[in-house]
């Protein structure tokens, strides 16, 4: 069990990549708090994890609200007696369109969910990690933050900010034994936001267009990303901080 008894929060875990991460960590012995803004979906994921004999509970919280994030961290400490890892997975995007056509409200939501959430997680979780003698943040960014494509400019920028902020936090928090790393997944046509990324329905032609940019010849899966998160959460990565693991099949363009 690679993360046996670790207390881990996974945000945005009511489906998709977040659900995959929560399941994988619980499978490897973690005590997982499944977080999502959708209480029905999040509670269902936690219940299905428990049905396998693993440990998971649900906590509803909006990652863009300070009071909610404070309560989420407090719940982890109350339920598990400590906090070891925070996986900041919750994410959002505007629809693929020219930069000037994205509304201010859309821009604000992208940066609130993708970036402000990491600020709030840091503010509220660092004291709990300090009390535990250290810990780890795993921030799910995107290949878009490194190799941006047209049409997703403000989303791309938000993920670039996640990457740079993670590296800066790793340098700042390292002396307190708090590690900060990123995972950069590639486009997955089977996630809930795939139509927004693609700018329309993900039909066979769209899938083929994106697949042609991935040399390994397939799309990423939630399990691919979850395995990277498992490594970064484990003691095997005790000296790994300030890095981004690209789970992208060597995406070239």
N, C-alpha and C positions, 0 to 999 in steps of 0.2 A: 504494500500500500504506500504509494509515493507521497501522499499528502495526508497521512493518517492523523486524524484528530485536529487538523488545522481548521480554524474558523475562517470561513471565506464568504464574502458578499459578492454576488454576481448581479450587476444591474442589467435591466432590459432582458431578463431571462425568461420571459413568458413565451418565447418562440425563437426560431432561427438559430443564429450563432450563439446567443446567450443561453438558450436552452441546452444546446450541445455542450457548452462549457460547463454549465451547472451539473449536467448528467455525468460528464467525464470525471470531474473533480470528486463528486460524491461516490462514484464507482471506485475511486482510489482512496477512499477513507475519510474525505473531508466532511466537516459539518457545514453544510451550505445554506446560506440564506438566498432564496430565489427572490429577486426584486423585479417588480414591473409596475407600471402605472395602471395596467389592466389587471384588476384583482382576479377576475374569473380565470383568465389564461394562466396567470402566475401561480395561483393556488392549485390549478390542475397539474401544472408541471411539477410542483413540489410533491403533490400526492402521488404522482406516477413514479417519482424517484423513490419515495418511501416504500412503494409497493414492491420494489426490487430488493428491499432490505437495507438500502443505503439511507443516509440521513440528510433531510432537507426540510426546511420550513419556508413559509412565504411571508414577505413583508411588503405591503403596498407603499410606494413612495414615488413622488415626482422628483427626478434627479435635478431639476432646475430650481427647486425650492430649498432654501437653506434649512428651514425647520424640518422638512421631510428627510433630508440627508442626515441631519443631526439625530433624528429619531431612528433612522436605519442603522447607523453605527451603534447607537445605544442598545438597540435590539440584539445586535450580534454579541455585544459584550454581556448583556443580561442572559441570553440563551446559552452561550458557550463559555462564558467566563473570560473571554479574551477576543481579540481580533488579530488575525495573522495576515490576511490578504484581501485586497479590494480589487475586483475586476470591473473596471469602468467600460462596460460594453454598450450601454444604451447609446443609440445614435439616430440621426435623422438627416434627411436631405431634401433640398428643393428639387422640383422636377427638372430634368435635363432641358435647358433652354438658354438662349443668349443671356449674358450677365445683366444687361440692362432691363430685361423683362422679369427679373426676380423681384418680388415686392419686398418692402422693408420688413413687413411682418414675417415673411418667409425667411429672410436673412436672419432676423432676430431669433427665430426658433432654431435654425440650424446651429447658430453659435451658442445658444442657451443649452441645447441638448448635447452637442458635441464637445463644447469647450467649458462653458460655465459649470457643467456637472463635475468636471475634473477639478476645477477650483474648489467647489463645495466639498467634494470628497476629500480633497487634501486638507482643507480647513478642519473638517470634523473627524477625519480618521487618523490623522497624524498623532494627536494626543493619545488615542487608544493604542496605536502601534508603539509609541514611545513607552507606554505603561507595560507593554508586553516585551520590551527589550529589542524591538525592531519588527520588521515585516516587509510587505511588498505591495506595490501597486502594479497592476497590469492594465494598460490602456489600449483599447482596440481602436486603432487609427485606420489607415487604408493605404493601399498603393497609390491612391489618388493624391495623397499628401507628398509623394515623391515624384510621380510621373503623371501630372494632371492631364486630363483630356478636356477639350472644349465642351461647353454646355453645363458644366458643373463647377464653375469658377468659385462660387462662395462656399460650396461644400468642400472643394479641394483645399481652399484656404483654411477652413476650420480644421481639417485633418492635418495639414501642415503645422498648424499651431499646436495640435496635440503632440505631434512628434517632437517639436522643438521644446515645448514645455516639459515633456517627459524627460528629455535629456538634461535640461536645466535642474529639474527637481532631483534627478538622480545624483547630480553633483552636490546639490545643497543638502540633501537628506542622508547622503551616504555615511557621514560621520556618526549618524544615529542608528546605523544598521538598518536603514529603510531603503529598499531597492525600488527602482522605478523603471519599467520596461514597456515596450510597445509591441503590438502585433499588427501587421499590415496585411489584411486579407485582400484578395482580388475579387472582382465582380462575381457574384453567385446568382444565377438566374432564378433560383428557387427560394430566395428570401422575400420577405414581405415588401421590401422597398425596391425590388428589381425593376418594376415598371417605371418608377421615378428616375432611377439611374439611367435607364435606357431611353426615356423620353416617350414611352408608349408601350403597348403590349409586347411581351417578350415572345415573339413567334420563332419559328425555326430559322428564319433568315437572320433575325437579331442574334439568336444564340450562336449561329455559325460565325457571324461577324466578330463577336467577342471571343469565341473559342479560338479563332485564328490567331489571336495575339498571345496565346498561352502555349509556349513550346512543349510543355509536358502533355498537352493534348486533352486535358479535361478541366472542368471547373473545380474550384475548391468546394469542400463540404464543411458543414459545421464541425464534424469530427476532426478534420485537418486543423482547423483553428483551435479546437479544444485541446488537441494534443500539444500544440505550442504553449497554450496557457498552462497546461499541466506541468510541463517542464519548467516554465518560469516561476510557477507557484511552489515547486518542490525544492528540497534542499540541494538537489543536484545543480541548481542554478544559484547557489549561495554567493558566488563571486561574479554573477552576471547582473549588471545594472547599466542603465543608459543606452540600451541597445534596442533595435527594432528587428523583429523576426518577420521577414516577408514570406507570407504564406500565399504565394502567387504563381507557382509553377513556372517561374522565370519570365513572367509577363514582360514583353519586350517593347510594346508601344502603348 
